[in-house]
Amino acid sequence: MDKINYDVLIPARDEENNIKKTLESIRNQTVKPNSIIVVNDNSKDETERIAISHGAKVINFPYDHENWVISGELGILFSFGMNFFNRNNSHFIILGADHILPENYVEEIIKNMKIDDVDMASGIIENEITTSPRGSGRIFTKKAMDCIKWKYQSNWGYETYALFKIQSEGMKTLVYPIITKTQRPTGENYNMKKFYHMGFSYKALGYTSFYGIGRGLTIAKKFGMCNGLVFSLGFFLNYNSRYDKKIREHCKKNLKYSWKDIINNPKQLFEKLRIR
């Protein structure tokens, strides 16, 4: 197998309680990174000091702003960090500041990516189910990074947009059965504003009204009725904002369910979506 060269990008805001274990999990990889880039997003705690002490290259975000985790502009932070990738590397990793990887994560996934001719992949977070590469833990080839122009979109749906963009250009993406862990549950920081913008972005990406209804139900089931309703409001109040046509067509083409499912197999579908 050709030599693996990769950088890791970790955006972090007030992550002193989590980032140490995340950095240690990267340092303990069987294939070591060329560089660990931590974008320090206006942290008021010991995040920067801890990152430096664990060998990371810390880049301070250049201006103050509200916490973008709940405002929909977090893609700006990722794009800023991607400017510091060494573009001569073979692979590039995006990682959350609370994410812990097993020691063979990078080696095993990249080895299989090369065998399977895959341009973006990830493992699976413990106790989660996914068929698409996770946002945190994603590994990109240089070809995939070129495809997304070395940046994320600056609004909600930036991770999904990158996935659809890469897929729509004929590149392969996969999830491999390598289990990772996070130090806080997915969605712990979500609030109603985030769910509203999430719904808005789903419409912009090209998800159908049927999918919007189903997604609202699943959110209500997992995060509460109010959040499911707010997601639906965001979805159906988006009248004009759309991503480009190719992305929207790719989205619709790959949806698992459509209105025809109600007629052809209603029992299975409503069993999946109903709120218990």
C-alpha positions as semicolon CSV with decimal commas, in nm:
position;residue;x (nm);y (nm);z (nm)
1;M;0,000;0,000;0,000
2;D;0,121;0,351;-0,084
3;K;0,231;0,566;0,205
4;I;-0,051;0,738;0,396
5;N;-0,008;1,113;0,448
6;Y;-0,284;1,299;0,627
7;D;-0,372;1,609;0,826
8;V;-0,645;1,632;1,089
9;L;-0,866;1,938;1,136
10;I;-1,038;1,992;1,473
11;P;-1,249;2,305;1,530
12;A;-1,282;2,373;1,904
13;R;-1,463;2,624;2,123
14;D;-1,430;2,587;2,501
15;E;-1,344;2,218;2,479
16;E;-1,099;2,187;2,773
17;N;-1,297;1,894;2,914
18;N;-1,286;1,691;2,591
19;I;-1,004;1,782;2,356
20;K;-0,723;1,608;2,548
21;K;-0,868;1,259;2,491
22;T;-0,945;1,343;2,129
23;L;-0,587;1,454;2,063
24;E;-0,448;1,150;2,241
25;S;-0,658;0,922;2,021
26;I;-0,504;1,086;1,713
27;R;-0,152;1,068;1,852
28;N;-0,203;0,697;1,926
29;Q;-0,300;0,608;1,569
30;T;-0,102;0,325;1,410
31;V;-0,033;0,567;1,125
32;K;0,064;0,907;1,265
33;P;-0,070;1,233;1,120
34;N;0,154;1,484;0,947
35;S;-0,025;1,762;1,130
36;I;-0,311;1,816;1,376
37;I;-0,472;2,154;1,312
38;V;-0,690;2,289;1,593
39;V;-0,894;2,596;1,503
40;N;-0,938;2,771;1,836
41;D;-1,273;2,943;1,800
42;N;-1,256;3,219;2,062
43;S;-1,224;2,977;2,353
44;K;-1,236;3,133;2,697
45;D;-1,098;2,824;2,874
46;E;-0,781;2,614;2,850
47;T;-0,853;2,468;2,505
48;E;-0,562;2,643;2,335
49;R;-0,308;2,552;2,603
50;I;-0,413;2,186;2,610
51;A;-0,400;2,160;2,231
52;I;-0,050;2,309;2,213
53;S;0,076;2,085;2,494
54;H;-0,044;1,781;2,296
55;G;0,142;1,877;1,981
56;A;-0,136;2,040;1,782
57;K;-0,087;2,337;1,554
58;V;-0,330;2,592;1,696
59;I;-0,481;2,852;1,463
60;N;-0,687;3,120;1,633
61;F;-1,002;3,219;1,445
62;P;-0,953;3,586;1,352
63;Y;-1,270;3,749;1,484
64;D;-1,523;3,712;1,764
65;H;-1,874;3,586;1,693
66;E;-2,165;3,406;1,851
67;N;-2,145;3,030;1,889
68;W;-2,214;2,900;1,539
69;V;-2,301;2,550;1,659
70;I;-2,662;2,663;1,687
71;S;-2,675;2,939;1,426
72;G;-2,603;2,753;1,102
73;E;-2,276;2,918;1,002
74;L;-2,032;2,662;1,138
75;G;-1,916;2,580;0,786
76;I;-1,722;2,907;0,792
77;L;-1,504;2,771;1,071
78;F;-1,431;2,447;0,887
79;S;-1,347;2,634;0,567
80;F;-1,106;2,857;0,758
81;G;-0,929;2,552;0,898
82;M;-0,909;2,379;0,560
83;N;-0,687;2,663;0,438
84;F;-0,411;2,517;0,656
85;F;-0,423;2,166;0,510
86;N;-0,110;2,053;0,327
87;R;-0,261;1,985;-0,013
88;N;0,021;1,747;-0,102
89;N;-0,118;1,491;0,144
90;S;-0,314;1,190;0,025
91;H;-0,594;1,222;0,282
92;F;-0,762;1,475;0,509
93;I;-0,967;1,421;0,825
94;I;-1,236;1,633;0,990
95;L;-1,284;1,556;1,359
96;G;-1,498;1,689;1,641
97;A;-1,318;1,802;1,956
98;D;-1,499;1,539;2,164
99;H;-1,448;1,242;1,928
100;I;-1,230;0,945;2,029
101;L;-1,096;0,714;1,759
102;P;-0,965;0,359;1,802
103;E;-0,592;0,323;1,732
104;N;-0,641;0,152;1,394
105;Y;-0,908;0,394;1,267
106;V;-0,706;0,587;1,011
107;E;-0,499;0,294;0,886
108;E;-0,794;0,057;0,843
109;I;-1,028;0,306;0,679
110;I;-0,773;0,445;0,435
111;K;-0,652;0,094;0,351
112;N;-1,009;-0,004;0,263
113;M;-1,076;0,324;0,082
114;K;-0,788;0,244;-0,151
115;I;-0,911;-0,112;-0,209
116;D;-1,269;0,000;-0,270
117;D;-1,179;0,316;-0,468
118;V;-1,361;0,537;-0,216
119;D;-1,313;0,914;-0,190
120;M;-1,491;0,985;0,139
121;A;-1,554;0,751;0,430
122;S;-1,598;0,725;0,805
123;G;-1,656;0,476;1,081
124;I;-1,963;0,451;1,303
125;I;-2,019;0,630;1,632
126;E;-2,109;0,390;1,912
127;N;-2,486;0,338;1,952
128;E;-2,568;0,526;1,631
129;I;-2,694;0,399;1,299
130;T;-2,577;0,557;0,975
131;T;-2,546;0,469;0,608
132;S;-2,354;0,785;0,514
133;P;-2,011;0,901;0,635
134;R;-2,042;1,088;0,964
135;G;-1,954;1,456;0,981
136;S;-1,694;1,399;1,251
137;G;-1,445;1,130;1,156
138;R;-1,480;1,184;0,783
139;I;-1,174;1,100;0,575
140;F;-1,141;1,269;0,233
141;T;-0,908;1,200;-0,055
142;K;-0,745;1,496;-0,229
143;K;-0,982;1,435;-0,520
144;A;-1,282;1,475;-0,288
145;M;-1,140;1,794;-0,136
146;D;-1,084;1,936;-0,484
147;C;-1,447;1,853;-0,562
148;I;-1,581;2,062;-0,272
149;K;-1,321;2,335;-0,347
150;W;-1,155;2,291;-0,007
151;K;-1,444;2,442;0,183
152;Y;-1,780;2,375;0,344
153;Q;-2,089;2,582;0,271
154;S;-2,155;2,862;0,519
155;N;-2,508;2,762;0,619
156;W;-2,703;2,464;0,748
157;G;-2,657;2,143;0,553
158;Y;-2,286;2,201;0,487
159;E;-2,191;1,841;0,576
160;T;-2,471;1,693;0,366
161;Y;-2,394;1,927;0,080
162;A;-2,033;1,805;0,073
163;L;-2,155;1,445;0,072
164;F;-2,402;1,504;-0,212
165;K;-2,153;1,709;-0,411
166;I;-1,894;1,432;-0,400
167;Q;-2,150;1,163;-0,483
168;S;-2,310;1,365;-0,763
169;E;-1,970;1,389;-0,933
170;G;-1,953;1,010;-0,949
171;M;-1,725;0,952;-0,652
172;K;-1,786;0,672;-0,405
173;T;-1,855;0,716;-0,032
174;L;-1,878;0,443;0,231
175;V;-1,922;0,378;0,602
176;Y;-1,692;0,112;0,747
177;P;-1,777;-0,092;1,060
178;I;-1,513;0,063;1,283
179;I;-1,668;0,187;1,607
180;T;-1,572;0,526;1,751
181;K;-1,686;0,709;2,064
182;T;-1,791;1,063;2,149
183;Q;-1,767;1,224;2,491
184;R;-2,115;1,375;2,464
185;P;-2,427;1,248;2,283
186;T;-2,499;1,378;1,934
187;G;-2,750;1,660;1,958
188;E;-2,669;1,755;2,316
189;N;-2,625;2,121;2,218
190;Y;-2,923;2,135;1,983
191;N;-3,199;2,388;2,048
192;M;-3,512;2,502;1,865
193;K;-3,320;2,753;1,653
194;K;-3,093;2,479;1,528
195;F;-3,384;2,251;1,438
196;Y;-3,550;2,536;1,247
197;H;-3,238;2,598;1,039
198;M;-3,195;2,225;0,992
199;G;-3,541;2,202;0,838
200;F;-3,466;2,505;0,622
201;S;-3,149;2,342;0,490
202;Y;-3,319;2,010;0,415
203;K;-3,554;2,193;0,180
204;A;-3,261;2,379;0,022
205;L;-3,078;2,049;-0,038
206;G;-3,375;1,906;-0,230
207;Y;-3,547;1,677;0,020
208;T;-3,910;1,617;-0,072
209;S;-4,210;1,726;0,135
210;F;-4,276;1,364;0,223
211;Y;-3,925;1,326;0,359
212;G;-3,962;1,654;0,547
213;I;-4,271;1,521;0,723
214;G;-4,101;1,192;0,807
215;R;-3,788;1,364;0,934
216;G;-3,997;1,594;1,151
217;L;-4,164;1,288;1,307
218;T;-3,834;1,116;1,380
219;I;-3,695;1,435;1,537
220;A;-4,009;1,463;1,750
221;K;-3,959;1,104;1,859
222;K;-3,593;1,156;1,957
223;F;-3,579;1,520;2,069
224;G;-3,936;1,608;2,161
225;M;-4,256;1,720;1,988
226;C;-4,169;2,093;1,990
227;N;-3,836;2,035;1,814
228;G;-4,002;1,815;1,554
229;L;-4,258;2,087;1,488
230;V;-3,991;2,358;1,464
231;F;-3,797;2,145;1,213
232;S;-4,113;2,111;1,004
233;L;-4,175;2,487;1,018
234;G;-3,822;2,554;0,895
235;F;-3,870;2,305;0,613
236;F;-4,207;2,428;0,487
237;L;-4,133;2,800;0,536
238;N;-3,836;2,780;0,301
239;Y;-3,997;2,898;-0,020
240;N;-3,702;3,018;-0,224
241;S;-3,360;2,914;-0,091
242;R;-3,218;2,625;-0,290
243;Y;-2,879;2,466;-0,358
244;D;-2,786;2,411;-0,721
245;K;-3,005;2,190;-0,936
246;K;-2,755;1,904;-0,962
247;I;-2,738;1,869;-0,583
248;R;-3,118;1,877;-0,548
249;E;-3,167;1,618;-0,821
250;H;-2,908;1,392;-0,660
251;C;-3,086;1,427;-0,327
252;K;-3,427;1,331;-0,469
253;K;-3,279;1,042;-0,668
254;N;-3,134;0,882;-0,358
255;L;-3,425;0,922;-0,117
256;K;-3,531;0,588;0,025
257;Y;-3,898;0,678;0,063
258;S;-4,151;0,860;-0,157
259;W;-4,525;0,924;-0,158
260;K;-4,566;0,592;-0,342
261;D;-4,457;0,411;-0,026
262;I;-4,775;0,524;0,147
263;I;-4,977;0,335;-0,112
264;N;-4,749;0,036;-0,164
265;N;-4,633;-0,037;0,189
266;P;-4,795;0,194;0,444
267;K;-4,763;-0,038;0,743
268;Q;-4,384;-0,066;0,727
269;L;-4,338;0,305;0,666
270;F;-4,561;0,431;0,946
271;E;-4,412;0,176;1,184
272;K;-4,074;0,336;1,112
273;L;-4,196;0,690;1,161
274;R;-4,457;0,666;1,435
275;I;-4,383;0,828;1,767
276;R;-4,381;0,591;2,064
